[in-house]
Amino acid sequence: MKSEQSNNFLRFDGTRLSPLKKGVVQEFPLRLVVNGRELATLVASPHKLNFLTVGFFRLQGFIDSLDQIESLGVCSEFGLAQVRLKGEIPTGLKPTLTSGCGTGISYNLPESLPLIDQDVRFSPQAVFDLMDALNRRTDQYRDHGGIHSAALGDGRELLLFAEDIGRHNTLDRIVGEAMFKQVDLAGKMLVTSGRISTEMVAKAARMGIALIASRTSPTDRAIELALQAGISLVGYVRAGGMNLYCGQHRLDFEAGRRIPAVTGVILAGGESRRMGSDKSLLPLKGARFIDHVYRSMEGLFDEVIIVTNSPQLYEDIPCRKVPDIYYAQGSLAGIHSGLRHAKTDRIFVAGCDMPLLNPEAVRLLCESFEGEDVRIPSNGGQVEPLHALYGRKCLAAMEQVLDEGRRRIVAFFDRVRVQEVGLDLFAGVDPEGLSFRNINTPQEYYALRGKKDQIVAADFVETRRLMAYTE
């Protein structure tokens, strides 16, 4: 029998990759041949297989004592247990596939798997986000304990979710729901609360799933099968880190790296007059608007600041909250406060009413910086000041116009260097321009929830940056 092996894998700590020398749990398929008849295959840990075999027979009701076993031979090299029992094994047995994690019966363990599309890639942040979404959905575990959960995502959002007492059953449930809802599983990402074993990889490969991630670990044979199929296996996805067991090519670490020398600033001080309630607290997909904005920024910047005069509303968000210096003077005052409090010379600013903020669009804007004081997206001359990059040299000009009683964001633009960037820069990562949408009215909010983010321009007539241009 093989002992637990130690392999060289990779560890991602949120910023860089490093070697990881770590053993993995082994799983061992053991074929049971009883009285010359192949009865089942047990998938188990590869130790004390004689105890496992005898215990299986006892619990299945085949024997009551060791006296009923005429011979027992276990060959760990070939994964075979040859058993001769007194009497005959009943015919017409109807095996039940167990929902738990030990002695599940399998009749067709795959020898090889089809190769998954090699072009599918995800950012590390997408893995973290989907695992976070799974954790937020596991209500039954928090209530009762002992429940496994799994979720399917496309790298942008959680598509399907399931809970069950058995980790294999959660994947079966997801596949079944996908069939009813006509969701194509090919090229998707699966996250699970339980260990990744052979059956999980085999089932995922049949559906074309490209990446499997777990809060725990894969087994050795699961890694072997995943390598054959080109599936990425990721384990111990916790606290901003993960272990990579195979399929590093599917994770785009460039996309996941943080943007240097820029602070992310969220403006949460608007009056929300048109919405009629605080927009930052509106629920969407199990979280508030501001939570979605923060998660997008947290994956991009080393520092994120919320500008708010009501910090108690966001106590659960782990970042600095700073007040207006020019109290209640609109969005320009919020940008000024964020820039004044930031540890860096540049800030990226977005409103708390922009839950569809696209991290890759933000990255493109920041990384195309050429030294100007303001770098701002523009659509036919209509600029987007709440999805823009501002430099510290803007502070004096901002203070001048604020002291003059002028509150429009663009009021200081003629006093600094401004570079407008066409929206065509973002067409490859955000073709619909969702990253630039803010939600101002109940109608827009209902459209957002009803269409599951598939928003068209007609839903936002006369809403773009109204607050930014109002005196």
Buried (B, 14 or more C-beta within 10 A) or exposed (E): EEEEEEEEBBBBEBEEBEEBEBEBBBBBBBBBBBBEEEBBBBBBBBEEBEEBBBEBBBEBEBBEEEEEBEEBEBEBEEBBBBBEBEEEBEEEEEEEEBBEBEBBBBEEBBEEBEEBEEEBBBBBBBBBBBBBBBBBBBEBBEEEEEBBBBBBBBBBEBBBBBBBBBBBBBBBBBBEBBEEEEBEBEBBBBBBBBBBBBBBBBBBBBBBBBBBBBBBBBBBBBBEBBBBBBBBBBBBBEEBBBBBBBBBEBBBEEBBBBBEEBBBBBBBBBEBEBBEEBBBBBEBBEBBBBBBBBBBBBBBBBBBBBBBBEBEBBEEBEBBBBBBBBEEBBBBBBBBBBBBBBEBEBBBBBBBBBBBBBBBBBBBBBEEBEEBBBBBBBBEEEBBBBBBBBBBBBBEBBBEBBEEEBBBBBBBBEBBBBBBBEBEBBEEBBEBBBBBBBBBBEEBBEBBEEEEBEBEEEBBEEBBBEBBBEE
